[in-house]
């Protein structure tokens, strides 16, 4: 066999690291369940879309083609979403395991070259992601029987998904090789992927609402937007060919090409940087420790010198477990900075959006969309923070042996679990205050009529004698007799209070689910993945039901909408659209919807707290048996 071919094979298919990862992971039940669940979801969604869109006895060829095209679009978006969710699951092992210094000490004693180490880890772990893509190819091929789906679009959608998986994989490997990140980087990895996609999508929507519709600069750096440009050229048109030059031509005229090229080149750069630093100690070797003394920024936050044996004294709560959970999260400068940066940036963005709306740089529709996107993103980040902290609260202590020491103290299981819950929720409350405070400020701004803003802080809807609703933008004094104007505020004045009534119990629910998985899981990685899956399924099912109920049922719908944080945030920002059946019922419909939503928020909070109490009681009863079963696990 030629030497060049042997060298190329050793970098990829015959790489010992890649072979080990593929063989070992292929025997794991968890990976089999993930692959099976992925295909099951894809099959069910495709069948559902075909049944719903192809209903009827007589269908023309045009209708069949439209059915196939619509079904293909839905499963293409679903595939990108699942890849973005599952790719961190498969790549998390690279961060959690290879970031361990002991793993690197053993790995670097082998005769493997830099390229073999980096590419072996990448190919061995990305193999399963690419396997998911190829496994779903027959489903996409089925849409060809209906027509309306060109083969070029199918392969282009796979290329977009494959480039997304490659980029996520190389970022994970770069984090592991840098050796700056430990197990907590798995969570940061998740948050970064979701936040990036949400932020670029929101910026794209804002640009389209303020300027012209179509492809923007964000399209070429977001896989979902690139897929949208590929599959929906009529509603999301590209710039005309030849209308731009340079990078503008690439991003605005060929966004799919821009995404594929950009993700591939960035992946190459990350792999090259990893190869250069893997045997030099990673980026951690370039980090310098402070020589002596306490820097001023650590003094401001009440911290001592980095690596010091003593810390400034602190006041301990009545429940030491609760105090430890709340205080330990602020034990390092990086954690304090990240938490308060999130709080400060969130509140500043909320104030900036209100200010832009006040001076006329935003219209009402853009203001509502921007506020809603901001609080949705903040809520998702807070939920992920709650899940990560809770899912590692017990399993981390089991791994480092702290739990064995705690069990020798007079602390009972009830005190231990209650302390965990209280401490984590206390840590999260300042973060929950960010979306709630943003809505509170926007609600007060609407309550006071925009403080003299031209056009006010809302819009009017008009009901005539037959109680038919029409929009109205003129002077209400010119209305015909018998018509009743109803003012729709930009944001409901009670929005902040309603949001807080749902968000705090919901985050407590996320924490309790995470503690449950952390108690019965062997390691932190398994508990995090399990908690994310459970919360995602429960929140997704309840959210879809609440979302549809809000607009379909009179009076009762807004109350049911409060069961989901996403739907309740939507209702307080866009009440007339989200609770349409109730608000369209007559001039008093909006007042009915607001009262129903407030009552539903209180009831939903009570339901979540009851579920938290039930999970807590169940965990207390089985605490001893579970701890003994997993005793000695590391």
C-alpha positions as CSV (number, residue, x, y, z in Angstrom):
1,X,0.0,0.0,0.0
2,X,1.4,3.4,-0.9
3,X,2.9,5.4,2.0
4,X,0.7,8.4,1.3
5,X,-2.5,6.3,1.3
6,X,-1.4,4.7,4.7
7,X,-0.8,8.2,6.1
8,X,-4.2,9.4,5.0
9,X,-6.0,6.3,6.3
10,X,-4.3,6.7,9.6
11,X,-5.6,10.2,9.9
12,X,-9.2,9.0,9.4
13,X,-10.7,5.5,9.0
14,X,-7.8,3.5,10.6
15,X,-7.0,6.1,13.2
16,X,-6.7,4.2,16.5
17,X,-8.5,6.9,18.5
18,X,-11.4,7.0,15.9
19,X,-11.6,3.2,15.9
20,X,-11.7,3.1,19.7
21,X,-14.4,5.7,19.9
22,X,-16.6,4.1,17.2
23,X,-16.3,0.6,18.7
24,X,-16.9,1.6,22.3
25,X,-19.8,4.0,21.6
26,X,-21.5,1.6,19.2
27,X,-22.0,-0.8,22.1
28,X,-23.6,1.8,24.4
29,X,-27.4,1.6,24.9
30,X,-27.7,5.3,25.3
31,X,-26.4,6.0,21.8
32,X,-28.7,3.4,20.4
33,X,-31.7,5.0,22.1
34,X,-30.6,8.4,20.8
35,X,-30.4,7.1,17.2
36,X,-33.7,5.3,17.5
37,X,-35.4,8.3,19.0
38,X,-34.0,10.5,16.2
39,X,-35.4,8.3,13.5
40,X,-38.7,7.8,15.3
41,X,-39.3,11.6,15.6
42,X,-38.4,12.1,11.9
43,X,-40.7,9.3,10.8
44,X,-43.6,10.5,13.0
45,X,-43.3,14.1,11.8
46,X,-43.2,13.1,8.2
47,X,-46.2,10.8,8.5
48,X,-48.1,13.4,10.4
49,X,-47.4,16.1,7.8
50,X,-48.4,13.8,4.9
51,X,-51.6,12.8,6.6
52,X,-52.6,16.4,7.5
53,X,-51.6,17.9,4.1
54,X,-52.9,15.1,2.0
55,X,-56.4,14.8,3.6
56,X,-59.3,14.4,1.1
57,X,-60.5,11.8,-1.4
58,X,-59.5,13.5,-4.6
59,X,-56.1,15.1,-4.9
60,X,-54.6,16.6,-8.0
61,X,-51.0,16.2,-9.0
62,X,-50.4,19.8,-8.0
63,X,-51.8,19.2,-4.5
64,X,-49.7,16.1,-4.1
65,X,-46.6,18.1,-5.2
66,X,-47.4,20.8,-2.7
67,X,-47.9,18.2,0.0
68,X,-44.5,16.6,-0.7
69,X,-42.8,20.0,-0.8
70,X,-44.4,21.2,2.5
71,X,-43.6,17.9,4.3
72,X,-40.0,18.1,3.1
73,X,-39.6,21.7,4.4
74,X,-40.8,20.7,7.8
75,X,-38.6,17.6,8.2
76,X,-35.6,19.6,6.8
77,X,-36.0,22.2,9.5
78,X,-36.5,19.5,12.1
79,X,-33.3,17.7,11.0
80,X,-31.3,20.9,11.5
81,X,-32.8,21.4,14.9
82,X,-32.2,17.8,16.0
83,X,-28.6,18.0,14.8
84,X,-28.0,21.2,16.7
85,X,-29.4,19.5,19.8
86,X,-27.8,16.1,19.5
87,X,-24.4,17.1,18.2
88,X,-23.4,18.6,21.6
89,X,-24.6,15.3,23.2
90,X,-22.2,13.2,21.1
91,X,-19.4,15.8,21.3
92,X,-19.8,16.4,25.1
93,X,-17.6,13.4,25.8
94,X,-14.7,15.0,24.0
95,X,-14.9,18.0,26.3
96,X,-15.6,16.2,29.6
97,X,-13.1,13.3,29.1
98,X,-10.3,14.8,27.1
99,X,-10.3,18.0,29.2
100,X,-9.1,15.8,32.1
101,X,-5.3,16.4,32.5
102,X,-4.8,12.7,33.4
103,X,-6.3,11.7,30.0
104,X,-3.9,14.0,28.2
105,X,-0.9,12.7,30.2
106,X,-1.6,9.2,28.9
107,X,-2.5,10.3,25.4
108,X,0.6,12.4,24.8
109,X,2.9,9.5,25.8
110,X,1.8,7.6,22.6
111,X,3.5,8.0,19.2
112,X,0.5,9.6,17.7
113,X,1.1,12.8,15.9
114,X,-0.8,16.1,16.5
115,X,-3.0,15.5,13.5
116,X,-3.8,12.0,14.5
117,X,-4.8,13.0,18.0
118,X,-7.1,15.9,16.8
119,X,-8.6,14.3,13.7
120,X,-9.1,11.0,15.5
121,X,-11.1,12.6,18.2
122,X,-13.1,14.6,15.6
123,X,-13.8,11.7,13.2
124,X,-14.5,9.2,15.9
125,X,-17.2,11.4,17.5
126,X,-18.7,13.1,14.4
127,X,-19.2,9.7,12.8
128,X,-22.4,9.2,14.8
129,X,-23.8,12.6,13.8
130,X,-23.1,11.9,10.1
131,X,-24.7,8.4,10.7
132,X,-27.9,10.1,11.8
133,X,-27.9,12.2,8.6
134,X,-27.4,9.2,6.3
135,X,-30.0,7.2,8.2
136,X,-32.7,9.7,7.5
137,X,-31.9,9.9,3.8
138,X,-34.6,7.3,2.8
139,X,-37.2,9.5,4.5
140,X,-36.3,12.4,2.3
141,X,-36.3,10.1,-0.7
142,X,-40.0,9.3,0.0
143,X,-41.0,12.8,-0.7
144,X,-39.8,12.4,-4.3
145,X,-42.8,10.2,-5.0
146,X,-45.1,13.2,-4.4
147,X,-43.2,15.5,-6.6
148,X,-42.4,19.2,-5.8
149,X,-39.1,18.4,-4.2
150,X,-36.1,18.6,-6.4
151,X,-33.2,16.3,-5.6
152,X,-30.8,19.2,-5.6
153,X,-32.7,20.8,-2.6
154,X,-32.5,17.5,-0.7
155,X,-28.7,17.2,-1.1
156,X,-28.2,20.9,-0.4
157,X,-30.2,20.6,2.9
158,X,-28.0,17.7,3.9
159,X,-24.9,19.8,3.1
160,X,-26.2,22.6,5.3
161,X,-26.8,20.1,8.2
162,X,-23.5,18.4,7.6
163,X,-21.5,21.7,7.8
164,X,-23.4,22.6,11.0
165,X,-22.4,19.2,12.5
166,X,-18.8,19.7,11.4
167,X,-18.6,23.1,12.9
168,X,-20.1,22.0,16.2
169,X,-17.7,19.1,16.3
170,X,-14.6,21.1,15.7
171,X,-15.6,23.6,18.4
172,X,-16.0,20.8,20.9
173,X,-12.6,19.3,20.0
174,X,-11.0,22.8,20.2
175,X,-12.4,23.3,23.7
176,X,-11.1,19.9,24.8
177,X,-7.6,20.5,23.3
178,X,-7.4,24.0,24.8
179,X,-7.5,22.4,28.3
180,X,-9.0,25.6,29.7
181,X,-12.4,24.0,30.1
182,X,-13.6,21.2,32.3
183,X,-16.9,19.5,32.7
184,X,-18.7,22.8,33.1
185,X,-17.8,23.6,29.5
186,X,-20.4,21.1,28.3
187,X,-23.1,23.4,29.6
188,X,-21.4,26.5,28.2
189,X,-21.2,24.6,24.9
190,X,-25.0,24.0,24.9
191,X,-25.8,27.6,25.9
192,X,-23.5,29.1,23.3
193,X,-25.0,27.1,20.4
194,X,-28.6,27.9,21.3
195,X,-27.8,31.6,22.1
196,X,-26.0,32.1,18.9
197,X,-28.8,30.6,16.7
198,X,-31.4,32.7,18.6
199,X,-29.5,35.9,18.5
200,X,-28.7,35.7,14.7
201,X,-32.3,34.8,14.0
202,X,-33.6,37.7,16.0
203,X,-31.2,40.2,14.3
204,X,-32.3,38.9,10.9
205,X,-36.0,39.4,11.8
206,X,-35.3,42.9,13.1
207,X,-33.5,43.8,9.9
208,X,-36.4,42.5,7.8
209,X,-39.0,44.4,9.9
210,X,-37.1,47.7,9.6
211,X,-35.8,47.5,6.0
212,X,-36.8,45.2,3.1
213,X,-37.7,41.6,3.2
214,X,-35.2,39.0,2.1
215,X,-31.8,37.6,2.8
216,X,-29.6,39.5,5.2
217,X,-26.0,39.3,6.4
218,X,-27.2,36.9,9.2
219,X,-28.4,34.3,6.7
220,X,-25.0,33.1,5.7
221,X,-23.9,32.5,9.4
222,X,-27.1,30.7,10.6
223,X,-27.9,27.2,9.4
224,X,-31.7,27.7,9.8
225,X,-31.7,30.9,7.8
226,X,-29.5,29.4,5.1
227,X,-32.0,26.5,4.9
228,X,-34.8,29.1,4.8
229,X,-33.2,30.9,1.8
230,X,-32.8,27.5,0.1
231,X,-36.4,26.2,0.6
232,X,-38.4,29.4,0.6
233,X,-37.0,31.6,-2.1
234,X,-40.3,33.4,-2.7
235,X,-40.9,34.6,0.9
236,X,-37.2,34.9,1.7
237,X,-35.6,36.1,-1.6
238,X,-32.0,36.5,-2.3
239,X,-30.4,39.6,-3.8
240,X,-30.3,39.7,-7.6
241,X,-27.3,38.2,-9.2
242,X,-24.6,40.8,-10.0
243,X,-26.2,43.4,-7.7
244,X,-23.3,43.2,-5.2
245,X,-19.6,42.6,-5.2
246,X,-17.1,40.9,-2.9
247,X,-18.4,39.5,0.4
248,X,-21.8,41.2,-0.1
249,X,-22.3,39.2,-3.2
250,X,-21.4,35.9,-1.4
251,X,-23.6,36.5,1.6
252,X,-26.6,38.2,0.0
253,X,-26.7,36.4,-3.4
254,X,-25.5,32.9,-2.3
255,X,-26.2,32.5,1.4
256,X,-26.1,28.7,1.3
257,X,-22.6,28.8,-0.2
258,X,-21.6,31.4,2.3
259,X,-22.7,29.2,5.2
260,X,-21.0,26.0,3.9
261,X,-17.7,27.8,3.0
262,X,-17.6,29.8,6.2
263,X,-18.3,26.8,8.5
264,X,-15.8,24.7,6.6
265,X,-13.0,27.3,6.7
266,X,-13.7,28.0,10.4
267,X,-13.5,24.3,11.1
268,X,-10.2,24.1,9.3
269,X,-8.8,27.0,11.3
270,X,-10.0,25.5,14.6
271,X,-8.4,22.1,13.7
272,X,-5.2,23.8,12.7
273,X,-5.0,25.7,15.9
274,X,-5.7,22.5,17.9
275,X,-3.0,20.6,16.1
276,X,-0.4,23.4,16.8
277,X,-1.2,23.5,20.6
278,X,-2.2,19.9,21.4
279,X,1.4,18.8,22.5
280,X,2.3,22.2,23.8
281,X,-0.2,22.0,26.7
282,X,-3.1,23.7,24.8
283,X,-4.1,27.3,25.4
284,X,-3.9,26.7,29.1
285,X,-0.1,26.9,28.8
286,X,-0.4,30.5,27.7
287,X,-2.5,31.5,30.7
288,X,-0.4,33.2,33.4
289,X,-1.2,33.1,37.0
290,X,-0.9,36.3,39.1
291,X,2.4,36.4,40.9
292,X,1.3,37.9,44.3
293,X,-1.3,40.1,45.9
294,X,-5.0,40.4,45.3
295,X,-6.1,42.2,42.1
296,X,-8.5,45.1,42.6
297,X,-11.3,43.4,40.7
298,X,-11.2,40.4,43.0
299,X,-11.3,42.7,46.0
300,X,-14.4,44.4,44.7
301,X,-16.2,41.1,44.5
302,X,-15.1,40.0,48.0
303,X,-12.6,37.4,46.7
304,X,-9.1,36.7,48.0
305,X,-6.0,36.0,45.9
306,X,-6.4,33.3,43.2
307,X,-5.2,29.9,44.6
308,X,-5.0,31.2,48.2
309,X,-5.6,28.8,51.1
310,X,-7.9,31.2,53.0
311,X,-11.0,33.1,51.9
312,X,-12.8,36.2,53.4
313,X,-15.3,35.1,56.1
314,X,-19.0,34.8,55.1
315,X,-22.2,34.5,57.0
316,X,-23.8,31.1,56.8
317,X,-27.5,30.6,56.5
318,X,-29.6,28.5,58.9
319,X,-29.6,25.7,56.3
320,X,-25.9,25.2,55.4
321,X,-26.7,23.2,52.3
322,X,-28.8,26.0,50.9
323,X,-26.1,28.5,51.7
324,X,-23.4,26.4,50.2
325,X,-25.3,26.0,46.9
326,X,-26.0,29.7,46.6
327,X,-22.5,30.8,47.7
328,X,-20.5,28.2,45.9
329,X,-21.8,29.3,42.6
330,X,-20.2,32.7,43.2
331,X,-16.9,31.3,44.5
332,X,-14.8,32.3,41.5
333,X,-14.3,35.5,39.6
334,X,-15.4,34.0,36.3
335,X,-18.8,32.9,37.6
336,X,-19.5,36.2,39.3
337,X,-18.6,38.1,36.2
338,X,-20.7,35.8,33.9
339,X,-23.8,36.1,36.2
340,X,-23.8,39.8,36.7
341,X,-22.8,40.5,33.1
342,X,-25.9,38.6,32.1
343,X,-28.1,40.6,34.5
344,X,-26.6,44.0,33.5
345,X,-26.6,43.3,29.8
346,X,-30.2,42.0,29.9
347,X,-31.5,45.1,31.7
348,X,-29.5,47.5,29.6
349,X,-30.9,45.9,26.4
350,X,-34.5,46.1,27.8
351,X,-34.0,49.8,28.6
352,X,-32.4,50.4,25.2
353,X,-35.3,48.8,23.3
354,X,-37.8,51.0,25.2
355,X,-35.7,54.1,24.5
356,X,-35.5,53.3,20.8
357,X,-39.3,52.8,20.6
358,X,-39.8,56.1,22.5
359,X,-37.8,58.2,20.1
360,X,-39.4,56.6,17.1
361,X,-36.6,54.4,15.8
362,X,-38.9,51.4,16.2
363,X,-42.5,50.9,15.1
364,X,-44.9,49.1,17.4
365,X,-44.6,45.7,15.6
366,X,-40.8,45.8,15.8
367,X,-40.9,46.8,19.4
368,X,-43.1,43.9,20.4
369,X,-41.1,41.4,18.3
370,X,-37.8,42.6,19.8
371,X,-39.0,42.5,23.4
372,X,-40.5,39.1,22.9
373,X,-37.3,37.7,21.3
374,X,-35.2,39.1,24.1
375,X,-37.2,37.7,27.0
376,X,-37.6,34.3,25.2
377,X,-33.8,34.1,24.8
378,X,-33.2,35.1,28.4
379,X,-35.7,32.6,29.7
380,X,-34.1,29.8,27.7
381,X,-30.6,30.7,29.0
382,X,-31.9,30.8,32.6
383,X,-33.6,27.4,32.2
384,X,-30.4,25.9,30.8
385,X,-28.4,27.4,33.7
386,X,-31.0,25.9,36.2
387,X,-30.8,22.5,34.5
388,X,-27.0,22.4,34.5
389,X,-26.6,23.4,38.1
390,X,-29.2,21.1,39.4
391,X,-28.2,18.1,37.2
392,X,-24.7,18.3,38.6
393,X,-25.5,19.2,42.2
394,X,-25.5,15.7,43.6
395,X,-23.6,13.7,41.0
396,X,-20.7,16.0,41.2
397,X,-20.5,15.5,45.0
398,X,-20.7,11.8,44.5
399,X,-17.8,11.9,42.0
400,X,-15.5,14.0,44.3
401,X,-16.5,12.1,47.5
402,X,-18.2,15.1,49.2
403,X,-21.5,13.2,49.4
404,X,-19.9,10.5,51.5
405,X,-18.7,13.2,54.0
406,X,-22.2,14.9,54.1
407,X,-23.9,11.6,54.9
408,X,-21.8,11.3,58.1
409,X,-23.4,14.6,59.5
410,X,-26.8,14.9,61.2
411,X,-28.2,16.4,58.0
412,X,-31.3,14.5,56.9
413,X,-32.3,13.7,53.3
414,X,-35.1,16.2,53.6
415,X,-32.8,19.0,54.8
416,X,-30.2,18.1,52.2
417,X,-32.6,18.2,49.2
418,X,-34.6,21.2,50.5
419,X,-31.3,23.0,50.9
420,X,-30.2,22.2,47.4
421,X,-33.6,23.5,46.0
422,X,-33.6,26.6,48.1
423,X,-30.0,27.5,47.3
424,X,-30.2,27.0,43.6
425,X,-33.5,29.0,43.3
426,X,-32.0,31.8,45.4
427,X,-29.1,31.9,43.0
428,X,-31.4,32.0,40.0
429,X,-33.8,34.7,41.3
430,X,-31.6,37.7,40.3
431,X,-31.4,36.2,36.8
432,X,-35.1,35.6,36.6
433,X,-35.5,39.3,37.5
434,X,-34.0,40.2,34.1
435,X,-36.9,39.1,31.8
436,X,-39.4,39.9,34.5
437,X,-37.9,43.4,35.0
438,X,-37.7,44.0,31.3
439,X,-41.4,43.3,31.0
440,X,-42.2,45.3,34.1
441,X,-40.4,48.4,32.6
442,X,-42.2,47.9,29.3
443,X,-45.5,47.4,31.1
444,X,-45.1,50.6,33.1
445,X,-44.1,52.5,30.0
446,X,-47.4,51.3,28.4
447,X,-49.4,52.1,31.5
448,X,-48.3,55.7,31.5
449,X,-49.1,56.1,27.8
450,X,-45.5,56.2,26.6
451,X,-44.7,59.3,28.6
452,X,-46.0,61.6,25.9
453,X,-44.7,59.5,22.9
454,X,-46.3,60.5,19.6
455,X,-48.9,57.9,18.8
456,X,-48.9,56.6,22.4
457,X,-47.7,53.1,23.5
458,X,-50.2,50.9,21.8
459,X,-52.9,50.8,19.2
460,X,-56.7,50.9,18.9
461,X,-59.1,48.2,17.8
462,X,-62.7,49.1,17.0
463,X,-65.9,47.1,17.6
464,X,-69.1,48.1,15.8
465,X,-72.7,47.3,16.8
466,X,-72.4,43.7,15.6
467,X,-69.2,43.4,17.6
468,X,-67.1,42.9,14.6
469,X,-63.5,44.0,15.1
470,X,-61.4,46.2,12.8
471,X,-58.1,48.0,13.3
472,X,-58.0,51.8,13.7
473,X,-55.1,54.2,13.5
474,X,-56.8,57.6,13.3
475,X,-58.3,60.0,15.8
476,X,-60.9,58.2,18.0
477,X,-63.0,61.3,18.2
478,X,-63.9,60.8,14.5
479,X,-65.5,57.4,15.1
480,X,-69.0,56.8,14.0
481,X,-71.7,56.4,16.6
482,X,-72.1,52.9,17.9
483,X,-68.5,51.9,17.6
484,X,-66.4,51.1,20.7
485,X,-62.6,51.7,20.6
486,X,-60.4,49.3,22.7
487,X,-56.9,50.3,23.4
488,X,-54.3,47.5,23.1
489,X,-51.2,48.5,25.1
490,X,-47.8,47.7,23.6
491,X,-47.1,45.4,26.5
492,X,-49.7,44.5,29.2
493,X,-49.0,46.7,32.3
494,X,-49.0,43.6,34.6
495,X,-46.6,41.7,32.3
496,X,-43.7,41.6,34.7
497,X,-45.8,40.3,37.6
498,X,-47.5,37.6,35.5
499,X,-44.2,36.5,34.1
500,X,-42.6,36.3,37.5
501,X,-45.5,34.3,38.9
502,X,-44.9,31.6,36.2
503,X,-41.1,31.8,35.8
504,X,-40.0,31.3,39.4
505,X,-42.1,28.1,39.9
506,X,-41.1,26.8,36.5
507,X,-37.4,27.2,37.3
508,X,-38.0,25.5,40.6
509,X,-39.5,22.6,38.6
510,X,-36.4,22.5,36.3
511,X,-34.2,22.5,39.4
512,X,-36.2,19.6,41.0
513,X,-36.1,17.5,37.8
514,X,-32.3,18.1,37.6
515,X,-31.8,17.1,41.2
516,X,-33.8,13.9,40.6
517,X,-31.6,12.9,37.7
518,X,-28.5,14.0,39.5
519,X,-29.4,11.7,42.5
520,X,-29.9,8.6,40.4
521,X,-27.2,9.1,37.7
522,X,-23.7,7.8,37.9
523,X,-22.0,10.9,36.4
524,X,-22.6,14.5,35.7
525,X,-22.8,14.1,31.9
526,X,-25.6,11.6,32.0
527,X,-27.6,13.6,34.5
528,X,-27.3,16.8,32.4
529,X,-28.3,15.0,29.2
530,X,-31.2,13.2,30.9
531,X,-32.5,16.4,32.5
532,X,-32.3,18.3,29.2
533,X,-34.3,15.6,27.5
534,X,-37.0,15.3,30.2
535,X,-37.5,19.1,30.6
536,X,-37.5,19.6,26.8
537,X,-40.2,16.9,26.2
538,X,-42.4,18.1,29.1
539,X,-42.0,21.8,28.3
540,X,-42.5,21.1,24.6
541,X,-45.7,19.2,24.9
542,X,-47.2,21.5,27.5
543,X,-46.0,24.5,25.5
544,X,-47.7,23.4,22.3
545,X,-51.0,22.7,24.1
546,X,-50.8,26.0,25.9
547,X,-49.9,27.9,22.8
548,X,-52.9,26.5,20.8
549,X,-55.3,26.9,23.7
550,X,-54.5,30.5,24.2
551,X,-55.9,31.5,20.8
552,X,-58.6,28.8,20.4
553,X,-60.7,29.0,23.5
554,X,-62.7,31.9,24.9
555,X,-61.9,33.0,28.5
556,X,-60.3,29.6,29.4
557,X,-57.6,29.8,26.7
558,X,-55.6,32.6,28.3
559,X,-55.6,30.7,31.7
560,X,-54.3,27.6,30.0
561,X,-51.6,29.6,28.2
562,X,-50.0,30.4,31.6
563,X,-48.9,26.7,31.9
564,X,-46.0,27.4,29.7
565,X,-43.4,30.3,30.1
566,X,-43.1,30.7,26.3
567,X,-46.9,31.1,25.8
568,X,-47.4,33.4,28.8
569,X,-44.6,35.7,27.5
570,X,-46.2,35.7,24.1
571,X,-49.6,36.6,25.6
572,X,-48.4,39.6,27.6
573,X,-46.5,41.1,24.7
574,X,-49.0,40.4,21.9
575,X,-52.3,39.9,23.7
576,X,-54.7,40.6,20.8
577,X,-53.0,38.1,18.5
578,X,-52.1,35.4,21.0
579,X,-55.5,35.4,22.8
580,X,-57.5,36.2,19.7
581,X,-60.7,34.2,20.5
582,X,-61.1,36.0,23.8
583,X,-60.0,39.4,22.7
584,X,-62.2,39.3,19.6
585,X,-65.3,38.3,21.6
586,X,-66.3,42.0,22.2
587,X,-65.2,45.3,23.7
588,X,-64.7,43.6,27.1
589,X,-62.7,40.7,25.6
590,X,-59.3,42.1,26.4
591,X,-60.2,42.7,30.0
592,X,-61.5,39.1,30.3
593,X,-58.3,37.8,28.7
594,X,-56.1,39.8,31.2
595,X,-58.0,38.5,34.2
596,X,-58.0,35.0,32.9
597,X,-54.3,35.1,32.2
598,X,-53.5,36.5,35.7
599,X,-55.6,33.8,37.4
600,X,-54.0,31.1,35.1
601,X,-50.5,32.4,36.1
602,X,-51.3,31.9,39.8
603,X,-52.8,28.5,39.2
604,X,-49.9,27.4,37.0
605,X,-47.4,28.5,39.6
606,X,-49.3,26.5,42.2
607,X,-49.3,23.4,39.9
608,X,-45.5,23.6,39.4
609,X,-44.9,24.0,43.1
610,X,-47.1,21.0,43.8
611,X,-45.1,19.0,41.3
612,X,-41.9,20.2,42.9
613,X,-43.2,19.1,46.3
614,X,-44.2,15.7,44.9
615,X,-40.8,15.1,43.4
616,X,-39.1,16.2,46.6
617,X,-41.2,13.8,48.7
618,X,-40.4,11.0,46.4
619,X,-36.7,11.7,46.4
620,X,-36.7,11.8,50.2
621,X,-38.3,8.4,50.5
622,X,-35.9,6.8,48.1
623,X,-32.8,8.8,49.0
624,X,-31.1,6.1,51.2
625,X,-31.7,3.3,48.8
626,X,-30.5,5.3,45.8
627,X,-27.4,6.5,47.5
628,X,-26.5,3.0,48.7
629,X,-27.0,1.6,45.2
630,X,-24.6,4.1,43.7
631,X,-22.2,4.2,46.7
632,X,-18.5,4.4,45.6
633,X,-19.3,5.6,42.1
634,X,-16.8,8.0,40.6
